[in-house]
Amino acid sequence: MDQLWKIYYQEMPEFIKALIQTPSMQRLKDVGMNCGVEYTNFAFFQNIIPYSRYEHSIGVSLIVYHFTHDKKQTVAGLLHDIATPIFAHTIDFYHQDHLKQESTEFDTKKIIEQDQLLVSLLKEYDLTIEEVCNYHLYSLCDNDSPQLSADRLEYTLGNMYSYGFCTLKEIQNIFNDLKGNDLQNEIIFKHEEIAHFFTKKMLQCSHVYVMDEDRYAMEYLSYLIKKGIEKNVVCERDFYLKEKEFIDMLKKDQEIKKLWKNYQKLNKVEHGKNTDYFCVKVFVKKRYIDAYVENKGRISTINQHINKEIQQFLQLDFNYFMYGKSE
C-alpha cells in the first residue's frame, strides 16, 4: 500500500518519518482496515491486498500535507487513528456504536500522552498535544459526511486499490484532479468526469462496507470478544495489544477457541432465522461521499444517474436476520 504514498506526496517529510517510528504508531501495523473480517474465509476478503491503519494514517498525513503544508494539521491527521483498538470498528460493535462508529476515537489524547517518544517529538516540533489530538478541529482532515476530507479520501482510495477496483494509474488520475476549495475546508474535483469515475468506484467500496459478510463477521467477532470479557479471558485493556496476541489469549478458553475456529471457517451468509447458528440483524453506518465539482456543485446534483445510485445505496434495508455458515 505504500505505493499510494508517493501519489499523495512524492517524498515523505522528515517529521513524519520520525513520528511513525513511535511505539503507538508502530502498533497500528497490526490493526487491519477490514476490522477482523480478513480472518474469515469469505471469498472476497481472501483476495484483497492487506491494508493497515498504519498505512492509512501515513496516507492521511501525506494528503493533508499535500494540500496545506501545515505541520499541525498534518500531525493531527497522522495521529487520528492512534487509539484504534484491535479489529478497529468491530470494537464499535462491541460498544453498540454500529451507526456512528466513533467510540474507538475517545482515547486519542490518552494514547498520545502515554507514548514518551511521541510526546518528546511533539515538543521538538513545537506542537502541543491539544493541537494534534483532535483532527476534527481541521476541516480538511475531517469534515461532515458526505463531504470529501483527507481521511475519507485516503480510506476510499486505499480500499479501491486493496479491493482491486482501481489501478495505481487510475488513482493517480483521481488525485491529480483534486484541490482544496477556497475555504480550505473540503477537497473538491476540478472536472466532472473524474468526479463521476471516483463516485462510481467509491460506491463499490461503500457496498463492501455494508455487505452481509462484512456486517455479520463484525457482529460475530464482537459477540466472541464479549464472551472473552465475560469469562475474564481478556479485558478491555487488552484491546491495545497486537491482534495475534489478543487472539492467542482468547483461544486459551476452549469454548471461545471453538467459536474462533468457526469464525475463521465462515464462507457464506444466509438470510432468515436459524437457531442452530449465530443469527442476528445488523444495522450499520452507510459510508459514502457526494463529491463537489468546482464551479458546478455536488456530483449528485449534476449527474442524475449518480444521484440514483447514491439514493439506492442509502435506501438499503438491513431489517432482516442472517446467519453464517461454512461449506
N, C-alpha and C positions, 0 to 999 in steps of 0.2 A: 504493500500500500504506500510505501514511501515514494513511489513514482509520482504520486499525486502532489507531493510536497513541492517538487520543482515546478509544477504547473502553477501553484499558488504563489511561490516566491523562489526565484532561481537559486539563491544562496541563503541558507538559514543564518539569521543573525546570531552573533556570539552569545548574547544574553539568553537567548532561547536554548542554545546548546548547553549552557551551564545549568539552567533551571531544570531541564529534562533529566539531568543526572541525579536529582534529589530522590531520596527513597520513596517519597509519596508519589512522585511521577512514575518512577520505575515500576511500582506496584501495578499501575494501570496496564502494563504489558500483558498481564494475566487476566484482565477483565474484557471479555468479548463484547462486541457491539450487538450481538444477537441474543443476549440475555439468557444464555444457557441452552437455547434451542439447538445449538450446534452439537450438543451431546446426544441428541436423539438420533433415530435412524430415518427420519423423514428425508425423502429423496432430495428435495430442493436444498435443504441445509447441508447435505453431504457433498454438494458440488459447488460451494461458494469459496471465494478467496478469503482466508482468515483476516479479520479486521478488528483491531483492539481499540479500547478507549484511549490508550496511549497514542496510537496513530491518529485517531480522530482529534485529540486535544492539540497535538502539534499542528495538524492541518488547520484547525480553527485559528490558532495564533498566527500562522503564516498568512491566512486570508485577512485577518484584522490588520496585520502589519502592512500587507499589500495596499489596503485601502486607506489606512490612516497614518502609518509610520509613527504611531503614538505608543510609547512603551507601556504606559499604564493600561490602556485598553488591550494591548496585545497580551500582556501577562494575565490580565483578568480572563481573557479568552483561553489562554493556555491552562489555567487552573480551574476552569469552570466545572470540570468533571472529577476533580481530585478526591472528592468524597464519595465517588461512585463505589458501591459495595460489590461483592461477588454477584455474578449473574445480573448486574445492572438493574433494569426496570422490573425484573422479577421480584426484587425486594419491594418495589412499589406495590406489586400484587400482594405481597406478604402484609404490607401496611394497609391494604384495601384502598389503595390510591390508583385504581385502574384507569380512571378517566382523566386525571391531571398528570400523573406520573412525575411528581415533583418532590416526593418525600426524600429521595436519595440526595437532594441538594442541601439539606438542612445543616449538615456538619462541615461544610466547606471551611469556614473560619477555624473551627476546632482542629481540623486535619492540618491546615497550614501552620497553626501555632505549635503543633506537636513535632513538626519537622525542623530541627535546629538548623540544618544546612540551608533549607529553603528560606527560613527567616533571615539568616545571615546574608544570603544573596539578595533578598529584597532590600535590606538596609544598604548593601553595596550599590544597588541601582537606584537609591533614593526613592524607594517605593514603600508605602505603608501597607500593612495587612488590610486595613479598611478600604484602601483604594483598589485592591485586586481580589477581594474575597467574594464580590457580588457582581458577576458580569451583567446582571440585569440593569445595572446602572448605565450601561453603554449600549445604546440602541443598535449600533452596527454589529455588536457582538450578539445581542439577543433582543428581539422586538416581539410584539404580539403577533401570533399566527392570524392570518396566513401570509404575513409579510415575509420577505426574504432577509435573513440575518446571516452572519458568518457561521454560527453554529448550525442553523437549519440547512445552509448551503453545503457545508462540509459533509454532514452525515448523508445528505442526499446524493452528492457526487460520489462519496465513498461507497455507498451502498449500490449505486448504479454500476460502479466498477466491480465491486465484490460479487454482486449477483449476476454479472455478465450481461447487463442491459446496455452498457456503453463501453466503447473502446477509449483508450487514453487520448487518441486524437479527437474524438467527439467531445470528451470532457474539456480538452484544451480549447476547442472552438466555443464551447459554452462559456468557459471562464474568460476568454478574450473579449466576450461581448458584454461583460458586466462592468458596472461603475457604481460609485456611491452617488446617491441623489444629492441635490443641493443642500439639504439639511443634514446630510451625513447620518441619517437615521434609518436608512434602508438601502439594500443593494438592489439595483434595477438593471434591466436589459436595454441595450441600445436598439435592438432590432426585433420585430415581432416574430419573424420566422425562427429565430434562435430560442426565444421565449416559448414558442409553441413546441419546439422539439424538446426542450427541457421539461416542460409541463407534462408531456406525454410520458417521458421516462420517469419523472417524479411520481406520477400516478401508478406506474408499475410498482415502484417501491412501496407506495402507500398501501397498495393491496397486499403486499407481502407482510407488512407490519400488522395487518388485521386478519390475515388468513387463518382458517380454522386451526391448522397445525401450530402456528405461532401462538395464538391465544390459549389453546389447550395446553401446550407444553409449559407455558409460563405459569398457568394456574396449577398444573400438576406439580411443577417444581416448587412453587410456593407452598402447596399442601405438604410436600415432603419436608421442606425446611421447618414448617410449623410443627410437624411431628418430632423433628430433631430437637426443637426448643422445648416442647412439652416433656420430652423424655430426658432432658438435661444432657443430651449428647453434644449439643452445641449451644452457644448463646449468641446474642446479638453482637457482642464484641468481636466474634469470630467472622463477622461479615466482611472484615477488612484484612483477612488472611488471603493467601493465594487460593484460587478456586480448587486446585488439586488438593491442597492441604485440607480445605473445608470438606471436600467430598470424602477424603480418607477418614475424617472424623465421623461423618455421617454413617459410613459403612461399618463402623465398629458395632453398631446396633444391628442385629440380624433382620429385624422387621424392616428397618429403613434400607438396609443393604438390598433386600428383595425389591422394595419399591424403586430404588435407584436402578437396579438391573432392568426392571420393567420399563422405566423411563427411557433408558438407553435403547431399548428394543422398539419403541414406538415408531410405527411407519405408516399408520393410517388413522384417520378420524372419521367416525360415523355420526350421523345425526339421529336424535331420538333418545329416549330414556332406556337405560340398561343397568340394572342394579348389580350386574356381575362385574362392572368396570367402574373406574373413577369417572363419574358422569356429572357434568356441570354446564351451566350457562355462563358465558364470559363476555361482559361488555367492556369495551376498551376505547382508549383515546384514538381519534382519527386524525392522523398527521397529514397535512397537505400544505401546499404553497400556491398562492394566487399571485404570480409574478407581475411586477409593474414594468410596463414598456415605456421608455422615455417619450414624452410628448403625446402619448396615446391613451395610457391608462392601464388598468388591470387586464390581464390576458382573458379573464372570464367575461369582461365587458366588450372586448373587441373581437372575440372569436367564440361564436355560439356553439360550435362543436366541442371545444374545450370546456366551455361552461356546462354543457350537458354531461360530459364525462365527470367533471368535478361534482356536480349535483348527484349523479348516480352513486358516486363513492360515498358522499355524505349521507345518503339515504340508506346505506347498507343496514340491514336489520340483524342484530345478533341475539334476538329473543328466541333462542332455541337451545335445547340440550344437545350435548355432544359427548362422545366418549372415544378414547384412543385404544388402538389395538396394535398388535404386532403379528404380521402374517408372513 
